[in-house]
Amino acid sequence: MGADTSGCPLAGVDWTPTRAAGLARLEAFLPHAGRDYARDRNIDRGPSDRANVSALSPWIRRRLITEEEVIAAVLKHHSFAAAEKFIQEVFWRSYWKGWLETRPGVLVRFDAEQRALRETWAGHEGFRLARDGRTGIACFDAWVKELIEVGWLHNHARMWFASIWIFTLRLPLQLGAAFFFEHLLDADPASNTLSWRWVAGLHTRGKHYLARATNIRENTLGRFDPSGDLDEAAAPLSEDFGPPTPAAVTAGGSLSAKRVGLLLHEEDLHPESWAFTADVAGCAALASPVGGDTPAARFSRGALEDGLARTEAHFATAGVSHDAGGIAGWARRLGVDEIVTAYAPAGSSARLLDKLQADLAPSGVRLVRLQRGFDARVWPHAKAGFFKLREKIPALIAGPL
């Protein structure tokens, strides 16, 4: 049933939504980021034992810790050859963001489908049983419980879950993606949407992912055996839309003012590492669009609070929290002509920033979105499948991170 992990600092996870907790998790994981990870990463031992994976995704998703510092730390402990599998996993999230950034219409259409399906499937018994974890498929129902109570699933379990939802339970993938986004601590619009489309066979057309009982039994170390419960012969889904044509990757803006307001949002909560030299007159955090009282919502709110507290300390300035409607008044009170914020990839934060930019325009205040060099280097290589980007990883990490 797996190794004894009593006393192992990685066995359980401290899901505190702070940069300090993310750095502590990274430090504990570093010795295992090489060949240990490559060997054991596919095994899902259950929520009480995550010693074989990093579980860093909630902190990386909000850039409480950044991709660059994670990769740099790993390469101080391991050769690239030893840590290649883990480093590839870090790049997957960047790949999804870069791919969607040049095809935002995929997300717009997906979100519209999701809203329509919520209404038509609201009273569907199979949908209700799946959300409640009462399908009778023991592994699936356990993952629903873990998702709701903890807000995190092993990556392998996520693929099995999505496959069972789509191909065995015959439920709309858009509603499955919405269920994940509601509960996962680390869900971002690109990774969540496109991963579900990948499982369904829509991202790489005709290639889907089918959950198989033998694979689940082997990689859960016998905890689950859904033999006879799964449709293991389902065909991939298809859609009537042609493949989207990639557009150019949008570049970030540049500051011209010497005194600015600094605006945080949940896509990037490490402003200490943003590259700008202007004086910060004040800082604000844009309220998270994730509502409710789920672990995911609490993590988002806590991460924003931590980011704002660190920003206040680092820039020696006062901070406030606002929804998008209060930012224009905040800027006027600061007396600044420019607000600097991190570039937000396609999704709800980007839409909030677009609206904010329009709201600020009449007052002559510019919203400047700074794009990280990491994204500027990686996203242009996310035009096709991940493996095209994978070939570029050695060159991408050869320079300064």
Wavefront OBJ file of the C-alpha trace (Angstrom):
o trace
v 0.000 0.000 0.000
v 2.975 2.346 -0.347
v 5.826 3.518 1.816
v 5.412 4.567 5.429
v 5.411 8.360 5.428
v 4.869 8.980 9.127
v 6.785 12.072 10.099
v 7.420 13.043 6.457
v 6.918 16.827 6.040
v 5.498 16.245 2.569
v 2.896 13.603 3.473
v 0.172 16.088 4.375
v -0.137 19.569 2.885
v -0.410 22.874 4.737
v -2.765 24.743 2.412
v -2.163 28.144 4.045
v -2.563 30.726 1.233
v 0.650 32.668 1.824
v 3.946 33.025 0.035
v 5.727 31.781 3.163
v 3.721 28.537 3.163
v 4.407 28.028 -0.550
v 8.141 28.544 -0.064
v 8.127 26.086 2.854
v 6.389 23.473 0.709
v 8.901 24.079 -2.095
v 11.849 23.721 0.273
v 10.514 20.426 1.634
v 9.868 19.078 -1.873
v 13.199 20.002 -3.459
v 15.054 16.783 -2.515
v 12.273 14.797 -4.243
v 11.941 16.904 -7.417
v 14.307 14.765 -9.481
v 14.208 11.027 -10.088
v 11.863 10.385 -7.135
v 9.210 12.547 -8.793
v 9.758 11.029 -12.233
v 9.313 7.527 -10.782
v 6.350 8.083 -8.452
v 4.440 11.083 -9.795
v 1.529 9.091 -11.295
v 0.593 7.385 -8.029
v -2.387 8.797 -6.141
v -1.969 7.692 -2.522
v -4.916 9.717 -1.276
v -5.385 13.074 0.476
v -3.371 12.140 3.578
v -0.193 11.356 1.617
v 1.082 13.749 -1.029
v 4.771 13.008 -0.461
v 5.334 11.957 -4.091
v 4.139 15.224 -5.668
v 4.888 18.879 -5.030
v 1.281 20.121 -4.503
v 2.673 23.595 -5.282
v 0.037 24.399 -7.904
v -2.218 26.651 -5.744
v 0.746 28.941 -4.986
v 2.126 28.898 -8.540
v -1.345 29.525 -9.990
v -1.479 32.890 -8.180
v 2.247 33.508 -8.416
v 2.610 33.647 -4.681
v 5.714 31.789 -5.822
v 6.768 32.125 -9.447
v 7.615 29.561 -12.083
v 11.087 31.056 -12.428
v 12.011 30.691 -8.776
v 10.604 27.152 -8.583
v 12.627 26.025 -11.606
v 15.769 27.811 -10.407
v 15.479 26.194 -6.965
v 14.997 22.730 -8.468
v 18.025 23.128 -10.750
v 20.207 23.973 -7.753
v 19.432 20.511 -6.362
v 19.160 18.390 -9.508
v 20.467 18.199 -13.047
v 18.016 19.075 -15.810
v 17.969 15.420 -16.897
v 16.959 14.290 -13.398
v 14.309 17.013 -12.908
v 13.015 17.188 -16.481
v 9.627 15.587 -15.708
v 8.895 18.018 -12.901
v 10.061 21.038 -14.898
v 7.783 19.971 -17.754
v 4.842 20.014 -15.346
v 5.650 23.609 -14.409
v 5.643 24.505 -18.111
v 2.270 22.841 -18.740
v 0.435 25.641 -16.931
v 2.340 28.246 -18.956
v 1.551 26.320 -22.139
v -2.177 26.381 -21.464
v -2.065 30.126 -20.765
v -0.062 30.888 -23.892
v -2.266 28.711 -26.099
v -5.469 30.357 -24.864
v -3.974 33.842 -24.979
v -3.880 33.656 -28.769
v -7.315 31.995 -29.038
v -9.501 33.836 -26.467
v -12.612 33.019 -28.484
v -12.348 29.410 -27.272
v -12.913 30.584 -23.687
v -15.671 33.026 -24.640
v -17.591 30.251 -26.414
v -16.907 27.736 -23.634
v -18.181 30.134 -20.963
v -21.337 30.870 -22.975
v -22.004 27.138 -23.373
v -21.442 26.669 -19.654
v -23.991 29.337 -18.708
v -26.626 27.857 -21.039
v -26.049 24.316 -19.789
v -26.377 25.355 -16.133
v -30.007 26.244 -16.836
v -30.924 23.215 -18.935
v -29.209 20.689 -16.624
v -30.140 22.264 -13.276
v -32.706 19.581 -12.433
v -30.975 16.614 -14.068
v -30.689 13.738 -11.575
v -27.412 12.374 -12.952
v -25.821 15.805 -12.727
v -27.035 16.216 -9.133
v -25.768 12.782 -8.103
v -22.367 13.460 -9.653
v -22.009 16.794 -7.832
v -23.078 15.148 -4.568
v -20.679 12.221 -4.988
v -23.465 9.654 -5.047
v -22.924 7.954 -8.409
v -22.081 4.557 -6.926
v -18.648 4.612 -8.562
v -16.529 4.472 -5.411
v -13.418 6.212 -6.741
v -15.379 9.023 -8.390
v -17.493 9.635 -5.283
v -14.346 9.736 -3.114
v -12.768 12.294 -5.424
v -15.896 14.471 -5.221
v -15.611 14.400 -1.431
v -11.907 15.278 -1.565
v -12.560 18.045 -4.064
v -15.271 19.635 -1.946
v -13.543 19.230 1.420
v -9.910 19.845 0.436
v -10.059 21.646 -2.908
v -7.310 19.627 -4.548
v -6.893 16.375 -6.488
v -3.866 14.497 -7.760
v -3.345 15.223 -11.462
v -3.988 11.605 -12.416
v -7.256 11.644 -10.445
v -8.298 14.805 -12.278
v -7.927 13.035 -15.618
v -9.812 9.956 -14.388
v -12.528 12.172 -12.894
v -13.007 14.198 -16.094
v -13.051 11.066 -18.234
v -15.667 9.351 -16.045
v -17.765 12.547 -15.984
v -17.709 12.846 -19.786
v -17.640 9.279 -21.094
v -19.210 7.119 -18.363
v -21.726 9.483 -16.750
v -22.374 11.261 -20.062
v -22.450 14.714 -18.478
v -21.476 17.957 -20.278
v -17.759 18.653 -20.031
v -18.501 22.373 -19.580
v -20.351 21.636 -16.331
v -17.536 19.392 -15.152
v -15.057 22.187 -15.784
v -17.316 24.573 -13.850
v -17.436 22.115 -10.928
v -13.625 21.957 -10.876
v -13.303 25.737 -11.128
v -15.687 26.168 -8.210
v -13.690 23.892 -5.928
v -10.049 23.527 -7.007
v -7.544 25.680 -5.129
v -5.389 25.935 -8.262
v -7.931 26.276 -11.075
v -7.171 28.971 -13.625
v -9.283 29.606 -16.736
v -6.720 28.289 -19.217
v -5.547 25.129 -17.460
v -9.022 24.142 -16.326
v -10.876 24.796 -19.574
v -8.282 23.336 -21.912
v -7.519 20.291 -19.759
v -11.177 19.305 -19.845
v -11.230 19.845 -23.601
v -8.074 17.710 -23.897
v -9.661 14.805 -21.994
v -12.732 15.055 -24.227
v -10.672 14.897 -27.430
v -11.311 18.495 -28.502
v -7.925 20.078 -27.805
v -6.024 17.478 -29.817
v -8.826 16.499 -32.140
v -9.738 12.843 -32.071
v -7.372 12.036 -29.176
v -9.201 11.647 -25.889
v -8.298 10.260 -22.488
v -10.236 7.220 -21.277
v -10.127 6.212 -17.635
v -9.438 2.505 -17.340
v -10.078 0.356 -14.289
v -6.672 -1.356 -14.469
v -4.890 2.004 -14.532
v -6.896 3.318 -11.585
v -6.333 0.135 -9.574
v -2.575 0.194 -10.244
v -2.003 3.890 -9.611
v -4.160 4.126 -6.494
v -2.224 1.147 -5.081
v -5.399 -0.906 -4.928
v -7.482 1.656 -3.020
v -10.006 1.617 -5.871
v -10.983 -0.932 -8.505
v -13.846 0.310 -10.711
v -13.874 -2.832 -12.901
v -17.192 -2.990 -14.721
v -18.160 0.567 -13.762
v -16.505 2.493 -16.604
v -17.135 2.965 -20.301
v -13.709 2.104 -21.636
v -14.711 2.136 -25.305
v -16.273 5.599 -25.687
v -15.388 7.652 -28.749
v -13.906 11.158 -28.451
v -16.227 14.133 -28.556
v -16.400 16.424 -31.554
v -17.673 19.936 -32.179
v -18.891 21.874 -35.166
v -16.277 24.614 -34.897
v -13.111 24.535 -36.960
v -9.704 24.706 -35.280
v -9.031 28.245 -34.005
v -6.336 30.212 -35.775
v -3.641 31.551 -33.435
v -3.275 35.314 -33.218
v -0.235 37.266 -32.094
v 0.612 37.159 -28.390
v -0.246 40.487 -26.765
v 2.678 42.335 -25.220
v 2.452 44.165 -21.915
v 2.612 47.930 -21.552
v 5.296 50.229 -20.152
v 5.255 52.926 -17.478
v 5.935 56.595 -18.130
v 5.006 58.135 -14.757
v 7.407 58.438 -11.838
v 4.679 57.960 -9.226
v 2.025 55.264 -9.577
v -0.666 53.279 -7.838
v -0.017 49.542 -7.665
v -2.916 47.164 -8.261
v -2.853 43.473 -7.332
v -5.070 40.736 -8.710
v -5.034 37.003 -8.144
v -3.143 36.124 -11.321
v 0.137 37.500 -9.936
v 0.701 38.153 -6.237
v 4.453 38.668 -6.121
v 4.816 42.368 -7.017
v 8.164 42.470 -5.182
v 9.615 40.861 -8.318
v 7.902 43.090 -10.888
v 10.405 45.094 -12.922
v 9.632 48.801 -12.537
v 11.302 51.758 -10.826
v 8.461 54.224 -10.232
v 7.574 55.296 -6.698
v 4.455 53.579 -5.329
v 1.978 56.061 -3.866
v -0.408 53.358 -2.655
v -1.489 49.802 -3.356
v -4.814 48.052 -3.774
v -6.024 44.489 -4.257
v -8.742 43.777 -6.804
v -11.302 41.565 -5.081
v -11.285 37.972 -6.288
v -14.062 37.002 -8.717
v -14.237 33.624 -6.905
v -17.112 33.868 -4.445
v -18.625 31.607 -1.801
v -17.113 29.775 1.132
v -15.366 26.862 -0.574
v -11.698 26.063 0.151
v -10.914 27.606 -3.248
v -12.684 30.873 -2.409
v -11.011 31.066 0.991
v -7.604 30.383 -0.554
v -8.139 33.169 -3.112
v -9.133 35.687 -0.462
v -6.267 34.687 1.807
v -3.758 34.878 -1.030
v -4.891 38.413 -1.886
v -4.613 39.440 1.757
v -1.097 38.015 1.936
v -0.110 39.724 -1.310
v -1.443 43.060 -0.106
v 0.331 42.777 3.261
v 3.662 41.967 1.582
v 3.173 44.806 -0.896
v 2.522 47.297 1.892
v 5.690 46.185 3.681
v 7.876 46.056 0.579
v 6.866 49.442 -0.831
v 6.260 51.091 2.549
v 2.795 52.247 1.582
v -0.810 51.780 2.650
v -3.049 49.244 0.950
v -6.774 48.798 0.435
v -9.075 46.178 -1.075
v -11.569 47.188 -3.760
v -13.847 45.745 -6.347
v -13.257 47.069 -9.859
v -15.814 49.849 -9.376
v -13.832 51.473 -6.568
v -10.435 51.638 -8.254
v -11.056 54.859 -10.215
v -11.902 56.751 -7.011
v -8.861 55.259 -5.288
v -6.617 56.470 -8.123
v -8.077 59.972 -7.895
v -7.476 60.088 -4.151
v -3.862 59.019 -4.693
v -3.408 61.730 -7.299
v -1.685 59.439 -9.807
v -1.898 59.358 -13.587
v -0.932 55.700 -13.946
v -1.841 52.444 -12.230
v 0.539 49.538 -12.672
v -0.642 45.944 -12.478
v 0.462 42.532 -13.679
v -0.664 41.400 -17.111
v -3.558 38.958 -16.683
v -3.972 36.185 -19.271
v -7.369 35.414 -20.809
v -10.019 34.941 -18.156
v -12.060 36.748 -15.519
v -9.185 38.901 -14.204
v -8.362 40.098 -17.714
v -12.011 41.012 -18.260
v -12.061 42.973 -14.994
v -8.950 44.862 -16.093
v -10.496 45.635 -19.483
v -13.538 47.117 -17.750
v -11.336 49.034 -15.341
v -9.311 50.493 -18.203
v -12.527 51.770 -19.789
v -13.695 53.207 -16.438
v -10.389 55.022 -15.916
v -10.200 56.540 -19.388
v -12.470 59.565 -18.733
v -10.294 60.630 -15.788
v -7.089 60.385 -17.840
v -5.605 57.625 -15.666
v -3.671 54.956 -17.569
v -3.756 51.289 -16.605
v -0.382 49.729 -17.416
v -0.198 45.937 -17.482
v 3.321 44.614 -17.047
v 4.064 41.276 -18.679
v 6.641 39.039 -17.049
v 9.659 38.100 -19.116
v 8.921 34.415 -18.473
v 5.540 34.689 -20.199
v 6.975 36.775 -23.030
v 9.532 34.016 -23.699
v 7.263 30.999 -23.271
v 3.889 31.959 -24.729
v 5.039 32.406 -28.355
v 5.980 28.698 -28.353
v 2.467 27.613 -27.302
v 0.959 27.808 -30.772
v 0.447 24.070 -31.342
v 0.711 21.027 -29.056
v 2.673 20.979 -25.807
v 5.425 18.863 -27.292
v 6.468 21.703 -29.580
v 7.035 23.781 -26.450
v 8.675 20.882 -24.625
v 11.447 20.841 -27.216
v 12.228 24.471 -26.360
v 12.418 24.045 -22.572
v 16.204 23.491 -22.347
v 16.825 26.710 -24.294
v 14.171 28.634 -22.365
v 15.737 27.834 -19.000
v 19.324 28.233 -20.196
v 19.118 32.019 -19.815
v 18.405 33.974 -16.638
v 15.211 32.914 -14.863
l 1 2 3 4 5 6 7 8 9 10 11 12 13 14 15 16 17 18 19 20 21 22 23 24 25 26 27 28 29 30 31 32 33 34 35 36 37 38 39 40 41 42 43 44 45 46 47 48 49 50 51 52 53 54 55 56 57 58 59 60 61 62 63 64 65 66 67 68 69 70 71 72 73 74 75 76 77 78 79 80 81 82 83 84 85 86 87 88 89 90 91 92 93 94 95 96 97 98 99 100 101 102 103 104 105 106 107 108 109 110 111 112 113 114 115 116 117 118 119 120 121 122 123 124 125 126 127 128 129 130 131 132 133 134 135 136 137 138 139 140 141 142 143 144 145 146 147 148 149 150 151 152 153 154 155 156 157 158 159 160 161 162 163 164 165 166 167 168 169 170 171 172 173 174 175 176 177 178 179 180 181 182 183 184 185 186 187 188 189 190 191 192 193 194 195 196 197 198 199 200 201 202 203 204 205 206 207 208 209 210 211 212 213 214 215 216 217 218 219 220 221 222 223 224 225 226 227 228 229 230 231 232 233 234 235 236 237 238 239 240 241 242 243 244 245 246 247 248 249 250 251 252 253 254 255 256 257 258 259 260 261 262 263 264 265 266 267 268 269 270 271 272 273 274 275 276 277 278 279 280 281 282 283 284 285 286 287 288 289 290 291 292 293 294 295 296 297 298 299 300 301 302 303 304 305 306 307 308 309 310 311 312 313 314 315 316 317 318 319 320 321 322 323 324 325 326 327 328 329 330 331 332 333 334 335 336 337 338 339 340 341 342 343 344 345 346 347 348 349 350 351 352 353 354 355 356 357 358 359 360 361 362 363 364 365 366 367 368 369 370 371 372 373 374 375 376 377 378 379 380 381 382 383 384 385 386 387 388 389 390 391 392 393 394 395 396 397 398 399 400 401
